Amino acid sequence: MLLKSVVLISALAVLAQSVPASIKKLPFVDSSLPIKFRQVIAEVAPRVPSNLASYAFGVDLSVPASLAQLQCIRQSGYAAVFVRAYNPAGQGSFDTNSCNTINQAYTAGLGTEIYMTPQPSSTKQGYQQLDEVYQGLNQAGITIRSIWIQVTSPTNWPSNPTTNVNFINSIISRARQYGMTVGIYTSYYDWNQITNGWSTIGNDVLLWYWNVLGGGVNGETPANFADFRAFGCWTTPSVKQFAQVEQVCQLTVNRDVYAAGTMLKAADNVDDGKVYAGGFIQTN
């Protein structure tokens, strides 16, 4: 019996030593990502290609970022950062972390876009959630010129497409009242599942679509629009998310690409001393 116990303890010790260190790391969990991509250990992202003259690169994030990290992102070849300004947890609330990230990105010379991950099951209407973003940024001295609405992960949305369309439309209508440009962050599948392919959203609404095979470097798709197929009202995208859950400058981010020349320079907006968020991605 003693011999069996010694053998068992030795076997367990060998197994413990053989477990890769990476397995001991906690995975990144993001409830806004598709289910199968939510729990992935972030890998260091490949370098940004320097030979793609027709495209420029950005990152999107839902975590706070320091000035040093954002300067590192700028130095690594990225020109834009998409910052989450609405957190869908609970009933949904303004993400106060976005204020500091936006200010630091502005200082770092990055173009800044704002996106919201709304809470469609909240007791608050869509337009009320946008109001929280608008008022929260305004109180922080940030002028918001555009908003991207995240419409992904169908399991997080009601099963009635009409309910979802009305919810999204209330956000869009309020944004237009504020004079803001509106964009939708979604995919062919997400849009059809959540809105039943709503196609009358309006030709002024921009599209940021995602297409990845999985989280991490191995799940990347080409950093271009070649895989785009028309859906909804969109025949041309403005931005593509081609990589999810990767590390850039010690931040867990998703990576994006957009047509070069469609972004205004951050320096174009310093003449009046205000900090602007959004409105950097333009239509051709």
JOLINFEN-V861154 format. One record per residue. RES is the residue in one letter. SS is DSSP state (2 for helix, 1 for strand, 0 for the rest). PHI is phi as a letter, one per 30 degrees, with the letter a starting at -180 (NA if undefined). PSI is psi in degrees with one decimal (* if undefined). Layout:
res->RES ss->SS phi->PHI psi->PSI
res->RES ss->SS phi->PHI psi->PSI
This chain:
res->M ss->0 phi->NA psi->-43.2
res->L ss->2 phi->d psi->-39.4
res->L ss->2 phi->d psi->-40.6
res->K ss->2 phi->d psi->-39.0
res->S ss->2 phi->d psi->-40.2
res->V ss->2 phi->d psi->-43.0
res->V ss->2 phi->d psi->-42.7
res->L ss->2 phi->d psi->-44.9
res->I ss->2 phi->d psi->-40.4
res->S ss->2 phi->d psi->-40.8
res->A ss->2 phi->d psi->-42.6
res->L ss->2 phi->d psi->-36.7
res->A ss->2 phi->d psi->-41.0
res->V ss->2 phi->d psi->-43.2
res->L ss->2 phi->d psi->-41.2
res->A ss->2 phi->d psi->-37.6
res->Q ss->2 phi->d psi->-24.1
res->S ss->2 phi->d psi->-7.6
res->V ss->0 phi->d psi->123.3
res->P ss->0 phi->e psi->144.8
res->A ss->2 phi->d psi->-31.1
res->S ss->2 phi->d psi->-27.8
res->I ss->2 phi->d psi->-25.7
res->K ss->2 phi->d psi->-13.6
res->K ss->0 phi->d psi->141.7
res->L ss->0 phi->d psi->137.8
res->P ss->0 phi->d psi->157.8
res->F ss->1 phi->d psi->127.2
res->V ss->0 phi->c psi->121.1
res->D ss->0 phi->b psi->107.5
res->S ss->0 phi->d psi->-12.2
res->S ss->0 phi->d psi->-13.9
res->L ss->0 phi->d psi->158.0
res->P ss->0 phi->e psi->148.0
res->I ss->2 phi->e psi->-46.7
res->K ss->2 phi->d psi->-8.8
res->F ss->2 phi->c psi->-0.4
res->R ss->0 phi->d psi->-39.2
res->Q ss->0 phi->c psi->87.0
res->V ss->1 phi->b psi->136.3
res->I ss->0 phi->d psi->120.8
res->A ss->0 phi->d psi->128.6
res->E ss->1 phi->c psi->157.0
res->V ss->1 phi->d psi->129.0
res->A ss->0 phi->d psi->147.1
res->P ss->0 phi->d psi->161.5
res->R ss->0 phi->d psi->150.2
res->V ss->0 phi->d psi->129.3
res->P ss->0 phi->d psi->142.1
res->S ss->0 phi->c psi->0.9
res->N ss->0 phi->c psi->13.2
res->L ss->0 phi->c psi->82.4
res->A ss->0 phi->d psi->-24.9
res->S ss->0 phi->d psi->-7.5
res->Y ss->1 phi->b psi->151.1
res->A ss->1 phi->b psi->161.9
res->F ss->1 phi->b psi->150.1
res->G ss->1 phi->b psi->174.1
res->V ss->1 phi->b psi->153.2
res->D ss->1 phi->b psi->145.7
res->L ss->1 phi->b psi->156.0
res->S ss->0 phi->b psi->14.8
res->V ss->0 phi->b psi->157.2
res->P ss->0 phi->d psi->149.0
res->A ss->0 phi->b psi->138.9
res->S ss->0 phi->d psi->167.5
res->L ss->2 phi->d psi->-43.3
res->A ss->2 phi->d psi->-41.0
res->Q ss->2 phi->d psi->-40.4
res->L ss->2 phi->d psi->-35.5
res->Q ss->2 phi->d psi->-39.4
res->C ss->2 phi->d psi->-41.9
res->I ss->2 phi->d psi->-44.0
res->R ss->2 phi->d psi->-43.7
res->Q ss->2 phi->d psi->-19.9
res->S ss->0 phi->d psi->3.9
res->G ss->0 phi->j psi->6.2
res->Y ss->0 phi->c psi->143.4
res->A ss->0 phi->c psi->-13.6
res->A ss->1 phi->b psi->153.0
res->V ss->1 phi->b psi->130.6
res->F ss->1 phi->c psi->117.8
res->V ss->1 phi->c psi->130.3
res->R ss->1 phi->d psi->127.8
res->A ss->1 phi->c psi->2.2
res->Y ss->1 phi->b psi->125.6
res->N ss->1 phi->c psi->125.7
res->P ss->0 phi->d psi->-1.1
res->A ss->0 phi->e psi->140.6
res->G ss->0 phi->i psi->-126.1
res->Q ss->0 phi->d psi->-2.7
res->G ss->0 phi->j psi->142.1
res->S ss->1 phi->a psi->158.1
res->F ss->1 phi->d psi->133.7
res->D ss->0 phi->d psi->99.0
res->T ss->0 phi->d psi->-21.9
res->N ss->2 phi->d psi->-23.4
res->S ss->2 phi->d psi->-31.2
res->C ss->2 phi->d psi->-50.6
res->N ss->2 phi->d psi->-40.7
res->T ss->2 phi->d psi->-42.6
res->I ss->2 phi->d psi->-46.4
res->N ss->2 phi->d psi->-41.3
res->Q ss->2 phi->d psi->-37.0
res->A ss->2 phi->d psi->-38.5
res->Y ss->2 phi->d psi->-45.2
res->T ss->2 phi->d psi->-35.1
res->A ss->0 phi->d psi->-6.8
res->G ss->0 phi->i psi->19.7
res->L ss->0 phi->c psi->143.5
res->G ss->1 phi->d psi->139.9
res->T ss->1 phi->b psi->126.2
res->E ss->1 phi->c psi->151.5
res->I ss->1 phi->c psi->133.7
res->Y ss->1 phi->b psi->153.4
res->M ss->1 phi->b psi->137.0
res->T ss->0 phi->c psi->94.1
res->P ss->0 phi->d psi->167.2
res->Q ss->0 phi->c psi->95.1
res->P ss->0 phi->d psi->-14.3
res->S ss->0 phi->c psi->6.1
res->S ss->0 phi->d psi->158.8
res->T ss->0 phi->d psi->-12.8
res->K ss->0 phi->d psi->138.0
res->Q ss->0 phi->d psi->163.4
res->G ss->2 phi->e psi->-44.9
res->Y ss->2 phi->d psi->-31.0
res->Q ss->2 phi->d psi->-35.0
res->Q ss->2 phi->d psi->-39.0
res->L ss->2 phi->d psi->-39.4
res->D ss->2 phi->e psi->-40.4
res->E ss->2 phi->d psi->-40.3
res->V ss->2 phi->d psi->-49.5
res->Y ss->2 phi->d psi->-48.3
res->Q ss->2 phi->d psi->-39.0
res->G ss->2 phi->d psi->-42.5
res->L ss->2 phi->d psi->-40.1
res->N ss->2 phi->d psi->-42.9
res->Q ss->2 phi->d psi->-23.3
res->A ss->0 phi->c psi->5.9
res->G ss->0 phi->i psi->22.2
res->I ss->1 phi->c psi->125.6
res->T ss->1 phi->c psi->118.1
res->I ss->1 phi->c psi->127.2
res->R ss->0 phi->c psi->-15.4
res->S ss->1 phi->a psi->162.4
res->I ss->1 phi->b psi->138.4
res->W ss->1 phi->c psi->131.1
res->I ss->1 phi->c psi->121.7
res->Q ss->1 phi->d psi->120.6
res->V ss->0 phi->b psi->80.8
res->T ss->0 phi->b psi->176.5
res->S ss->0 phi->h psi->77.9
res->P ss->2 phi->e psi->-29.0
res->T ss->2 phi->d psi->-16.8
res->N ss->2 phi->d psi->-0.8
res->W ss->0 phi->c psi->154.5
res->P ss->0 phi->e psi->158.3
res->S ss->0 phi->d psi->-6.9
res->N ss->0 phi->c psi->110.3
res->P ss->2 phi->e psi->-35.7
res->T ss->2 phi->d psi->-41.6
res->T ss->2 phi->e psi->-42.4
res->N ss->2 phi->d psi->-41.8
res->V ss->2 phi->d psi->-44.3
res->N ss->2 phi->d psi->-38.8
res->F ss->2 phi->d psi->-49.2
res->I ss->2 phi->d psi->-41.8
res->N ss->2 phi->d psi->-30.8
res->S ss->2 phi->d psi->-33.2
res->I ss->2 phi->d psi->-46.6
res->I ss->2 phi->d psi->-45.2
res->S ss->2 phi->d psi->-42.5
res->R ss->2 phi->d psi->-41.5
res->A ss->2 phi->d psi->-40.9
res->R ss->2 phi->d psi->-35.9
res->Q ss->2 phi->d psi->-33.9
res->Y ss->0 phi->d psi->-3.8
res->G ss->0 phi->i psi->23.5
res->M ss->0 phi->c psi->146.3
res->T ss->1 phi->d psi->144.6
res->V ss->1 phi->b psi->140.0
res->G ss->1 phi->b psi->156.7
res->I ss->1 phi->c psi->132.4
res->Y ss->1 phi->c psi->113.1
res->T ss->1 phi->a psi->-167.8
res->S ss->0 phi->b psi->169.8
res->Y ss->2 phi->e psi->-49.1
res->Y ss->2 phi->d psi->-48.7
res->D ss->2 phi->e psi->-47.1
res->W ss->2 phi->d psi->-43.0
res->N ss->2 phi->d psi->-37.6
res->Q ss->2 phi->d psi->-40.7
res->I ss->2 phi->d psi->-37.7
res->T ss->2 phi->c psi->3.0
res->N ss->0 phi->h psi->34.9
res->G ss->0 phi->i psi->29.6
res->W ss->0 phi->e psi->122.5
res->S ss->0 phi->c psi->2.3
res->T ss->0 phi->c psi->28.9
res->I ss->0 phi->d psi->-28.5
res->G ss->0 phi->k psi->135.3
res->N ss->0 phi->d psi->-11.9
res->D ss->0 phi->d psi->-5.6
res->V ss->0 phi->d psi->124.2
res->L ss->1 phi->d psi->162.6
res->L ss->1 phi->b psi->129.7
res->W ss->1 phi->c psi->107.0
res->Y ss->1 phi->c psi->154.0
res->W ss->1 phi->c psi->143.1
res->N ss->0 phi->a psi->103.3
res->V ss->0 phi->b psi->158.5
res->L ss->0 phi->c psi->-13.5
res->G ss->0 phi->l psi->173.7
res->G ss->0 phi->d psi->148.7
res->G ss->0 phi->j psi->177.2
res->V ss->2 phi->e psi->-40.9
res->N ss->2 phi->d psi->-14.3
res->G ss->2 phi->c psi->1.9
res->E ss->0 phi->d psi->149.1
res->T ss->0 phi->c psi->167.8
res->P ss->0 phi->e psi->141.3
res->A ss->0 phi->d psi->64.0
res->N ss->0 phi->a psi->179.9
res->F ss->0 phi->c psi->13.4
res->A ss->0 phi->d psi->-25.2
res->D ss->0 phi->c psi->2.7
res->F ss->0 phi->d psi->137.3
res->R ss->0 phi->b psi->140.3
res->A ss->0 phi->d psi->142.9
res->F ss->1 phi->a psi->164.1
res->G ss->0 phi->h psi->-127.3
res->C ss->0 phi->c psi->4.0
res->W ss->1 phi->c psi->128.6
res->T ss->0 phi->c psi->-12.3
res->T ss->0 phi->b psi->132.3
res->P ss->0 phi->d psi->164.5
res->S ss->0 phi->c psi->-33.4
res->V ss->1 phi->b psi->147.8
res->K ss->1 phi->b psi->133.2
res->Q ss->1 phi->c psi->115.6
res->F ss->1 phi->c psi->-4.1
res->A ss->1 phi->b psi->139.7
res->Q ss->1 phi->b psi->147.3
res->V ss->1 phi->h psi->65.8
res->E ss->1 phi->b psi->162.3
res->Q ss->1 phi->c psi->128.0
res->V ss->1 phi->b psi->121.1
res->C ss->0 phi->h psi->42.5
res->Q ss->0 phi->i psi->23.3
res->L ss->1 phi->c psi->141.4
res->T ss->1 phi->d psi->118.2
res->V ss->1 phi->b psi->170.0
res->N ss->1 phi->c psi->153.7
res->R ss->1 phi->c psi->144.9
res->D ss->1 phi->b psi->159.2
res->V ss->1 phi->b psi->144.5
res->Y ss->1 phi->b psi->163.6
res->A ss->1 phi->d psi->127.3
res->A ss->0 phi->d psi->143.3
res->G ss->0 phi->j psi->-5.8
res->T ss->0 phi->c psi->3.6
res->M ss->1 phi->c psi->134.8
res->L ss->0 phi->d psi->151.0
res->K ss->0 phi->d psi->142.4
res->A ss->2 phi->e psi->-33.5
res->A ss->2 phi->d psi->-17.6
res->D ss->2 phi->d psi->-10.8
res->N ss->2 phi->c psi->17.7
res->V ss->0 phi->c psi->-2.1
res->D ss->0 phi->d psi->-25.7
res->D ss->0 phi->c psi->6.6
res->G ss->0 phi->i psi->7.1
res->K ss->0 phi->c psi->155.2
res->V ss->1 phi->c psi->123.1
res->Y ss->1 phi->c psi->142.1
res->A ss->1 phi->b psi->131.2
res->G ss->0 phi->i psi->165.3
res->G ss->0 phi->i psi->10.3
res->F ss->0 phi->d psi->-36.0
res->I ss->1 phi->d psi->120.9
res->Q ss->0 phi->c psi->157.6
res->T ss->0 phi->d psi->150.7
res->N ss->0 phi->d psi->*
